[in-house]
Amino acid sequence: MTEQKRGVKLQKEVRNMRQRIAINPKIMTGKPVIAGTRIPVELILKKLTQNMDIKEILRDYPRLTKEDIKAVLQYATETIENEEVYPLSL
């Protein structure tokens, strides 16, 4: 795959993630959720870190799709990538 095609694919994935993750102060006190649900991104991340299989998550939350799970991971990645860290001097 060429660099240009990778760039286009990444742009589509980012747009997709932004459509699938919603932040609204009236829903779950503004925590990021999967759009159209009250399922927080944080909950899905916790389940994945507890080694829950994606198929299990989809079974437990039938409204979700694999693309929703991927959007959760993309959201977390983008959030960490854009985080600014300021060293504390001791």
Contacts in CASP RR format, 6 or more apart in sequence:
PFRMAT RR
TARGET T0000
AUTHOR 0000-0000-0000
METHOD contacts of the structure
MODEL  1
MTEQKRGVKLQKEVRNMRQRIAINPKIMTGKPVIAGTRIPVELILKKLTQ
NMDIKEILRDYPRLTKEDIKAVLQYATETIENEEVYPLSL
1 9 0 8 1.000
13 70 0 8 1.000
13 74 0 8 1.000
14 74 0 8 1.000
14 78 0 8 1.000
16 67 0 8 1.000
16 71 0 8 1.000
17 70 0 8 1.000
17 71 0 8 1.000
17 74 0 8 1.000
17 75 0 8 1.000
17 78 0 8 1.000
19 35 0 8 1.000
20 34 0 8 1.000
20 35 0 8 1.000
20 67 0 8 1.000
20 68 0 8 1.000
20 71 0 8 1.000
21 32 0 8 1.000
21 33 0 8 1.000
21 34 0 8 1.000
21 35 0 8 1.000
21 41 0 8 1.000
21 71 0 8 1.000
21 72 0 8 1.000
21 75 0 8 1.000
22 32 0 8 1.000
22 33 0 8 1.000
22 34 0 8 1.000
22 35 0 8 1.000
22 36 0 8 1.000
23 30 0 8 1.000
23 31 0 8 1.000
23 32 0 8 1.000
23 33 0 8 1.000
24 30 0 8 1.000
24 33 0 8 1.000
27 33 0 8 1.000
27 38 0 8 1.000
28 38 0 8 1.000
28 40 0 8 1.000
31 40 0 8 1.000
31 41 0 8 1.000
31 42 0 8 1.000
32 40 0 8 1.000
32 41 0 8 1.000
32 42 0 8 1.000
32 75 0 8 1.000
33 39 0 8 1.000
33 40 0 8 1.000
33 41 0 8 1.000
34 41 0 8 1.000
34 44 0 8 1.000
34 64 0 8 1.000
34 68 0 8 1.000
34 71 0 8 1.000
34 72 0 8 1.000
37 61 0 8 1.000
37 63 0 8 1.000
37 64 0 8 1.000
39 61 0 8 1.000
39 63 0 8 1.000
39 64 0 8 1.000
41 72 0 8 1.000
41 75 0 8 1.000
41 76 0 8 1.000
44 57 0 8 1.000
44 64 0 8 1.000
44 68 0 8 1.000
44 69 0 8 1.000
44 72 0 8 1.000
45 72 0 8 1.000
45 73 0 8 1.000
45 76 0 8 1.000
47 56 0 8 1.000
47 57 0 8 1.000
48 54 0 8 1.000
48 57 0 8 1.000
48 69 0 8 1.000
48 72 0 8 1.000
48 73 0 8 1.000
54 66 0 8 1.000
54 69 0 8 1.000
57 64 0 8 1.000
57 69 0 8 1.000
58 64 0 8 1.000
58 65 0 8 1.000
58 66 0 8 1.000
58 69 0 8 1.000
END
